[in-house]
Every structure is written in structure tokens, then in C-alpha cells.
Amino acid sequence: MRTLTITVPDTIELEDREMVMYLASRLYEKSKLSLGQAAEMAGLSKRAFMELLGHYGVSVFNYDESELEEELKNVKNYRK
């Protein structure tokens, strides 16, 4: 894993750990990182990361609308 140093304005009132979590959650949301990679980046277990995602407005179920529709079709066909 590489290290990145960024400069953040003093007006951003977030702790470093919260900024890392915010970045990791957004990268997960955009499918740039897997759940495990994002959790590792945030320094958390997968379970802890999953539990915190909702606080950042990110769903654990990282599907777009077409993927959800396909999943629903599969479930309906399975029940027949």
C-alpha cells in the first residue's frame, strides 16, 4: 500500500481518522476499492467498516439500479 500526504485546510473540522474513513467509504462506493481494501485503508475490520458505512451515506450493498433489477428477476424466477 502506498502512502499519500495531503494538505487539508484548517477550516475542515474532521479528525484524521474520520477523513481517512470518509475517503475509504467514497472509494468503496465508487467501486475503486473492494470492501476488504477499503476496510484496510481505514484501519478497521471488514465488520467494523461495514457498520460505519451508513454514517457516511454509503450502502454496504454496492449495486447500481440495473444490478438490483437483475437480482430481483433472479429471485422471482427462483421462487417459481
TAUR-V484482 format. One record per helix or strand. SS is the DSSP state (helix for helix, strand for strand). FROM is the first residue (numbers start at 1). LEN is the number of residues. If there is no record, write none. Layout:
# TAUR-V484482
<<SS:FROM:LEN> <SS:FROM:LEN>>
This chain:
# TAUR-V484482
<<helix:16:14> <helix:35:8> <helix:46:11> <helix:65:15>>
